[in-house]
Amino acid sequence: MSDGPRFPRTGTGTGTGTEELEHQKAAITRLGHELRALVEATVRTDASPDTLHRVADGVRTVTGRLTGRRRARGEIPEVDEFPAGPRFYSPVTGAGSPLAPPMRVMAADDGLIGECTLAGTHEGPPGYVHGGVSAMLLDELMGRACAAAGTPGLTVSLQMRYHRPVLLETPLRIIARVTGTDGRKIFVNGSITSRTAAPDASLVTAEGVFVTPDPDSTRALFPGLQRVMARELRG
Ligand SMILES: CCCCCCCCCCCC(=O)SCCNC(=O)CCNC(=O)[C@H](O)C(C)(C)COP(=O)(O)OP(=O)(O)OC[C@H]1O[C@@H](n2cnc3c(N)ncnc32)[C@H](O)[C@@H]1OP(=O)(O)O
């Protein structure tokens, strides 16, 4: 793609030492794990109102300990490798996000494979995955597949087909594959299957069109990238 933006790898850099970054990543991951357990316990519990009130008080106290400087909107965390690598607070793959399953992402011969198991936090119909969550998994992996292919892009169209309900508490495989490009457009297919029951039967399929913003739009959309580039250059 000739007019596409060039993206630096972040998180390898300069402001913070490698060892310090690794400590930060481990701590973010640990807190994310505990928060996911809290969210799952919250949506599954039938505790009494008294218990729920006591827990709410405790959570409020804990939240108060996470004040201090907040990242500005669009600021890219130093632990991240945007747009192709791990993003610690992604709601799909982020080890630090209480919303993320989190989906593990691996390279495949012709695209990317994601794996995760969803539970009560992501329920739609009783016992099954919320359709919007399936779309979110696919959108993220399909977007990552664009970046992995060297053509990062934003979703402009995502056509979903829901063939069968996706069971909770079942290991899932998500697949994303770039099928072609046309100028700044990238065409991507995706699917969700069960890794254990009928792994050849697609439960959900998606066709997406992604577009690489031109350099001016990229600068306007992602001012945080400028700061990352400056950080890398200073190093
Ligand atoms: C930097 C990456 C970071 C990558 C970061 C990746 C993180 C992954 C995250 C997961 C994915 C997401 O959630 S992404 C978030 C959700 N998506 C968004 O917010 C995107 C919102 N849309 C936009 O901001 C804009 O559409 C842009 C910047 C993407 C493109 O605007 P533009 O540059 O003005 O492009 P435009 O001329 O309109 O269109 C370019 C070409 O695409 C075609 N096109 C436009 N819309 C469609 C469409 N719905 N279906 C088919 N084709 C379309 C046009 O006809 C044209 O074809 P032709 O005339 O050239 O033939």
The ligand as an SDF file (V2000), in Angstrom:
LIG
                    3D

 61 63  0  0  0  0  0  0  0  0999 V2000
   -4.5480    3.4340   10.9240 C   0  0  0  0  0  0  0  0  0  0  0  0
   -5.0670    2.1680   11.2920 C   0  0  0  0  0  0  0  0  0  0  0  0
   -5.0650    1.8460   12.7380 C   0  0  0  0  0  0  0  0  0  0  0  0
   -5.4280    0.5020   12.9620 C   0  0  0  0  0  0  0  0  0  0  0  0
   -5.8900    0.1930   14.3260 C   0  0  0  0  0  0  0  0  0  0  0  0
   -6.5280   -1.1440   14.3080 C   0  0  0  0  0  0  0  0  0  0  0  0
   -7.1860   -1.4920   15.5730 C   0  0  0  0  0  0  0  0  0  0  0  0
   -8.1930   -2.5620   15.2740 C   0  0  0  0  0  0  0  0  0  0  0  0
   -9.4910   -2.2600   15.9600 C   0  0  0  0  0  0  0  0  0  0  0  0
  -10.6030   -3.1100   15.3990 C   0  0  0  0  0  0  0  0  0  0  0  0
  -11.2790   -2.4030   14.2890 C   0  0  0  0  0  0  0  0  0  0  0  0
  -12.0580   -1.2220   14.7700 C   0  0  0  0  0  0  0  0  0  0  0  0
  -12.7100   -1.2200   15.7780 O   0  0  0  0  0  0  0  0  0  0  0  0
  -11.9740    0.1470   13.8230 S   0  0  0  0  0  0  0  0  0  0  0  0
  -13.1030    1.3080   14.5610 C   0  0  0  0  0  0  0  0  0  0  0  0
  -14.4280    1.4040   13.8050 C   0  0  0  0  0  0  0  0  0  0  0  0
  -14.2350    2.0710   12.5340 N   0  0  0  0  0  0  0  0  0  0  0  0
  -14.1640    3.4150   12.4340 C   0  0  0  0  0  0  0  0  0  0  0  0
  -14.3110    4.1770   13.3990 O   0  0  0  0  0  0  0  0  0  0  0  0
  -13.9080    3.9720   11.0560 C   0  0  0  0  0  0  0  0  0  0  0  0
  -14.7350    5.2180   10.7780 C   0  0  0  0  0  0  0  0  0  0  0  0
  -14.5170    5.6230    9.3760 N   0  0  0  0  0  0  0  0  0  0  0  0
  -13.6210    6.5600    9.0510 C   0  0  0  0  0  0  0  0  0  0  0  0
  -13.0410    7.2490    9.9370 O   0  0  0  0  0  0  0  0  0  0  0  0
  -13.3570    6.7620    7.6140 C   0  0  0  0  0  0  0  0  0  0  0  0
  -14.2890    6.0320    6.8400 O   0  0  0  0  0  0  0  0  0  0  0  0
  -11.9290    6.3040    7.2060 C   0  0  0  0  0  0  0  0  0  0  0  0
  -10.8710    7.2600    7.8340 C   0  0  0  0  0  0  0  0  0  0  0  0
  -11.6160    4.8810    7.6500 C   0  0  0  0  0  0  0  0  0  0  0  0
  -11.8370    6.3570    5.6880 C   0  0  0  0  0  0  0  0  0  0  0  0
  -12.1960    7.6420    5.2820 O   0  0  0  0  0  0  0  0  0  0  0  0
  -11.5580    8.2140    3.9230 P   0  0  0  0  0  0  0  0  0  0  0  0
  -10.0730    8.1790    3.9750 O   0  0  0  0  0  0  0  0  0  0  0  0
  -12.2370    9.5210    3.7070 O   0  0  0  0  0  0  0  0  0  0  0  0
  -11.9740    7.1510    2.8780 O   0  0  0  0  0  0  0  0  0  0  0  0
  -13.0810    7.2050    1.7390 P   0  0  0  0  0  0  0  0  0  0  0  0
  -12.5090    8.0580    0.6380 O   0  0  0  0  0  0  0  0  0  0  0  0
  -14.4220    7.5580    2.2870 O   0  0  0  0  0  0  0  0  0  0  0  0
  -13.1120    5.6940    1.3100 O   0  0  0  0  0  0  0  0  0  0  0  0
  -11.9590    5.0280    0.8370 C   0  0  0  0  0  0  0  0  0  0  0  0
  -12.4420    3.8970   -0.0350 C   0  0  0  0  0  0  0  0  0  0  0  0
  -13.2090    2.9740    0.7840 O   0  0  0  0  0  0  0  0  0  0  0  0
  -14.5300    2.8430    0.2420 C   0  0  0  0  0  0  0  0  0  0  0  0
  -15.4910    2.7090    1.3080 N   0  0  0  0  0  0  0  0  0  0  0  0
  -15.7690    3.5890    2.2810 C   0  0  0  0  0  0  0  0  0  0  0  0
  -16.7140    3.1110    3.1000 N   0  0  0  0  0  0  0  0  0  0  0  0
  -17.0600    1.8820    2.6220 C   0  0  0  0  0  0  0  0  0  0  0  0
  -17.9920    0.8680    3.0270 C   0  0  0  0  0  0  0  0  0  0  0  0
  -18.7590    1.0190    4.0860 N   0  0  0  0  0  0  0  0  0  0  0  0
  -18.0390   -0.2560    2.3030 N   0  0  0  0  0  0  0  0  0  0  0  0
  -17.2620   -0.4220    1.2090 C   0  0  0  0  0  0  0  0  0  0  0  0
  -16.3490    0.4860    0.7960 N   0  0  0  0  0  0  0  0  0  0  0  0
  -16.2540    1.6400    1.4800 C   0  0  0  0  0  0  0  0  0  0  0  0
  -14.7640    4.1240   -0.5630 C   0  0  0  0  0  0  0  0  0  0  0  0
  -15.7210    3.9040   -1.5720 O   0  0  0  0  0  0  0  0  0  0  0  0
  -13.3760    4.3510   -1.1470 C   0  0  0  0  0  0  0  0  0  0  0  0
  -13.1910    3.4720   -2.2320 O   0  0  0  0  0  0  0  0  0  0  0  0
  -12.4390    3.9270   -3.5740 P   0  0  0  0  0  0  0  0  0  0  0  0
  -13.1640    5.1290   -4.0750 O   0  0  0  0  0  0  0  0  0  0  0  0
  -11.0310    4.2360   -3.1330 O   0  0  0  0  0  0  0  0  0  0  0  0
  -12.5400    2.7220   -4.4550 O   0  0  0  0  0  0  0  0  0  0  0  0
  1  2  1  0
  2  3  1  0
  3  4  1  0
  4  5  1  0
  5  6  1  0
  6  7  1  0
  7  8  1  0
  8  9  1  0
  9 10  1  0
 10 11  1  0
 11 12  1  0
 12 13  2  0
 12 14  1  0
 14 15  1  0
 15 16  1  0
 16 17  1  0
 17 18  1  0
 18 19  2  0
 18 20  1  0
 20 21  1  0
 21 22  1  0
 22 23  1  0
 23 24  2  0
 23 25  1  0
 25 26  1  0
 25 27  1  0
 27 28  1  0
 27 29  1  0
 27 30  1  0
 30 31  1  0
 31 32  1  0
 32 33  2  0
 32 34  1  0
 32 35  1  0
 35 36  1  0
 36 37  2  0
 36 38  1  0
 36 39  1  0
 39 40  1  0
 40 41  1  0
 41 42  1  0
 41 56  1  0
 42 43  1  0
 43 44  1  0
 43 54  1  0
 44 45  1  0
 44 53  1  0
 45 46  2  0
 46 47  1  0
 47 48  1  0
 47 53  2  0
 48 49  1  0
 48 50  2  0
 50 51  1  0
 51 52  2  0
 52 53  1  0
 54 55  1  0
 54 56  1  0
 56 57  1  0
 57 58  1  0
 58 59  2  0
 58 60  1  0
 58 61  1  0
M  END
$$$$
